[in-house]
Amino acid sequence: MSHILIAGLGDLGTGLAEQLLADGHRVSAIRRGDGCPVGVELYSQDLTEGAAMLPPDQVDLMVIIMTPAEYSEEGYLKAYVRAPLTLLEAVAQQQPLPPVVFVSSSAVFGELSGEVDEATPPRPERYNGKVLLAAEEEISVRAMGTAVRFTGIYGPGRYRLIDKAARLARGEETLPAAQWTNRIHRDDCVGLLHSVTSGWLEGREMPPLVVGTDNVGGRNLDVLQWLAEQQGLTLDVPDDALDNTPAGKQVRSLYISQGHYTLKYPGYQEGYAQVLAERSSPEQ
């Protein structure tokens, strides 16, 4: 049994904690709120205000899954740089730093075009990508570990694109320009994090960077048109819009393509079918 400390017990952190507990590991967690799965040792606090409480004994692995309180450069700096470094400094006063799995984003690639993967040098232009890249670098000089760059996360409770497709079909919004989109289902985010954390706990040689995406992607207009149809709506897309080469980047994961993790939802149709079914359930 290993002892894992998860900083950030939101949707992904909760799912990962449940899988690690099922494996027989001990799980401690830090979050601002006070809710957690049964079996998790919770240290409720806000890391942007300091690390006041930590597990008193040895931690074998840390997983950092932060969410900014506000979507601004200052919000990102607090959540992704200051809070993790505060945690690492506090843990370092108690023990040698264990490996760290840090959840990042494909935003660090910036506005690149064409295919990108773990071997592609990042070129962030906006503050979000710049801050996340800085966080990856700051953590990597302090501890061994893996940064996991997720693309757009969708899944139960995440209906942004579904609702956008409906608004477009009803003529409430203007059709966007054609571009590539990249996504990964929430369950595959949890599964991929479980794969990476298990690799570290088992002593395998793990990469410093993993990209988390479904390796399929797609054209945004195709996805929106399909989502509208699944809701019984018709979204007219001009032929010339579909004929044009989309702008943007196609994100690929070498970690997944090399067989280190098998996707539960390898394409948006499988994944969104689950989300749509969940949303239409009488329990929702």
N, C-alpha and C positions, 0 to 999 in steps of 0.2 A: 504493500500500500504506500502510495506517495501522497505528499501534501501539496495541494495546488492552491494558490491564492489568485482569485479573479478580482480585478479592479474594474468595476463597471458591470453591474448585474442587471442589465436590461434584457431585451428579448434574446439576443445572441448569448449573452453571458449566462442567462438562466438555462437556456437549452444545453449549453456546454456543461454547466454544473450538473445537470440531471444525468447526462451521459457519463461524466466522470464518476459520479456517485454510484451509478449502476455498474461501473467497472470495479468498484470496491475501493476507490481512492477517497482520501479525506479532502474536503473542499472548504476553504475559507473564502470570504468575499467581502468586498468593500463597495458600498453604494450610498447615495444620499438618502434614499428611502429606507423603510424597515421591512419590506417584503422580500421573502426568499423561499426557495424550495426547502422542504423538510430535509434535514440532514446537513444543511449548509451552516457553517459557523459565521454569523454576520457581524461585521464591525461597521456600524452605520456612521458615516461621516462624509464630509465634502472635502475631497483632496485638494481642491483649489484654495482651501483655507488651512492646509497643513495635514500631516499624518499624525493624528492624535492617538490612534489605537491600531495595533498590529497584533497578529498571532504571536504569542510569546515563544514559540518553538520553531524548529527548522522548517523552512519552506523550500520545496524541491523544484518548483516551477511557478512562474508568474504569468498571468494572462491579462493584458491591459486592453480594455474595450471601452473607450471613453466616448461620451456624447457631449457636444458643446451646449451650454445653457443658452447661448445666443449665436446666430449665424453671422458673425462678424470676425474680423481679424483678431480682435482682442478675445472674443469668445473662443476662437480656435486655439490661440496661444495658451489660454488658461487650461483648456481641456486636454490638449494634445502635447503640450510641452511642459508647462509648469507643474501640472498635477502628476504626470508620470515621473518627472525628475524628483519631485518632492517625495513620492513613494519610494523610488529607488534609493534615495539618500537615507531615508528612514530605515529601510530594510538593511542597507549596507552597514548601519551602526550595530545591527544585531547578528549578522552572519555574512559570509561571502555571498555576493549576488548570484542567485540561480539563473538559469536560462529564462529569457523573457519572450513571450509571443505577443506581438503588438499589432493590433488591428488598424490598418491604414486604408488607403483608397487609391483607385486608379486615377484619381485627380492629379496625382504626382506626375503622370505622364504629360499633362498639359494638353495643348491643342495639336498634338502630333497627328499625322495622317497615315493610313495604311495599317499593316499589322504590327502590333506591339506585344511584347511578352516580358518575362523576367530579365531577359538579356538586353532590353532596350533602355538606353540611358534616359532618365526622366528629364523633362523640360517644363516644369510648371510655370505658368504665367500669372495665374490668379492666386490670391492670398491663401485659399484653402489648400491647394496643392503645395505651395511653398512651405506652409506651416507643417503639413503632414510629413513632407520630405525632411524638414529640419528635425522633427520629432524622431523619425526613423534613425537619422544620423546621430542624434544626441544619445539615444538609447543604445545604439550599436557600439559606441565607444565606451560604454560603461559595463555592458554585459553581453554574453553570447545570446543568440536568440534568432527569431524569425519574424520579419514583418510580413503581414498578410494583407495584400492590396485587393480589396473587393471592388467589383464594379457595382452597378446599380442593384440594390437589394430589393426584392419584391417577395410577397408571400401573404399569409393571413394577416388581415388588418392593414395591409399596405395597398390601397386602392387608387393611388394617384393616377396611374396610366389608364386604368379601367375607366375612371370617371372622365379623364380627358378625352378618351375615345368617344364616350357618349356625348359629351358637349360638342365635339367636332361633328358628329353625325347629325346633331340637332341644329347645326349652323350657329352655335353660340360662340365658337372660336374660329379663327382663321387657320387653315391647314399649314402646318410648319414645313420648312424646307426639308428636303430629303437628306438624311444623315444616318450613319451607322449607330446602332445602339448596342449596349453590352449589359448583361444582367446576370444575376444568380439568385436562385430561390433561397429564402431564409433557412430552410432545412439543410440545404447544401452548404450554406455558410457555417452552420453548426457542425455539420459532418466534416467539413474541411478543417475547421479548427480542432476538432477531436482527432483527426488524422495527424495534424502537425504536433499537437501536444503529446499524443501517444508516442510519436517518433522520438521526441526529446526524452520522455520518461523511460522509454525502452533503451535509451543509449545509442540510437541510430544516428548516423551522420546526417544532420538536417541542413537544408539550404538557408542562407540568410534572408532570402526573399521568396515568397510564394504569391502568385496571382490567383485570385478567386473569381472565376467567371464560368459561364456554362459552355464556353468554347464554341458556341453557335452564333450568338448575337443575332443580328438581323437588321433589316432596314426599318426605320421607325414607322414609315407609312404602311408597310406590310403588317407590322405588329398592331398598329392602331386600327387598321381596317379589319383585321381578324378579331380584335377585341370588341369592336362595334358589332360585328356579325354575331358573336357569342351572346350579345345582349339583345338580339333581335332587331338591330338597327342597321342601316345602310350608310356606309361612309364612302362617298364617291371620291376617288383619287384619279386625277388626270393621267392618261397613259404616259405623257412625256415626263411626269414627275417620277414615275416608276422606272422609266427608261434611263434616266440620268444616273450617273455614278454618285452614290451618296458621299457626302463630306464626312470628315472625322476619322476616328481610329477604330480598328477592329482588335479588341483585346483578346489575347489567347493565354492560356495557362500551360506552361511546360510541365509543371508539377502534375496536373491532371492528365494531360495527353501522354505522359510517360507512365501512367497507370498507378500513381501513388494514391489516388483517390478516385472512386467511381461515383459519378453524379447520380443522384436520385431523380433529378429533373434535368435531363440533358438538352432541353429546348423550351422555348417560351410557351408553346402550345400545351405541353404536358404540365408545366408549372402553373400557368394561368388557369388551366382547366380545374386544377385543385383549388386555386384561390376563388374562382367564381363559384364553385360548388360550396365552398366554406361560407362564402358571403350569402348565398341563397338558402343556407340551412335555417330551419325554423328556430334553432337555438341562437342565431346571431341577431 
